[in-house]
Amino acid sequence: MERRTQAQRDAMTVEIGYAVVSGAVLAALTFAGAVAPALFLFDLGRTARNVVIGVATAAAGLAFVLRVVHVLWRFPRREGHRLPAPVPGRPGRSGSTGPEDM
């Protein structure tokens, strides 16, 4: 595996920051979109309110995770780099680490 340059490391750091911030914004919007109509337009009891908040929290968490994974999964392809492909016949191993390679 080749060493990354400082520019590549900086680009990945920026991409991770972008993924986390955009994921947090999407999660906040998802939570607000799910909770606001139910809590402000309808007169809900305590149990129903807790259920709505629980479902909205779960949806927001899922939206956050999906957004972060989506952004980071696409990053190598946008930069013109491809992830290294596994060596055929030797799943999970790349490079010369075994005694048969010496």
Number of C-alpha atoms within 10 A of each C-alpha: 6 4 7 9 9 9 9 12 12 12 14 15 12 12 16 17 13 15 20 19 15 16 24 19 16 17 24 18 14 20 22 15 13 18 18 14 10 15 15 9 8 10 10 13 9 9 9 13 16 12 11 19 19 14 15 21 19 15 15 24 19 14 21 23 15 13 21 20 15 13 17 16 11 10 16 13 11 9 10 7 9 10 7 8 10 12 11 9 7 8 9 9 13 13 9 9 9 8 6 6 7 6
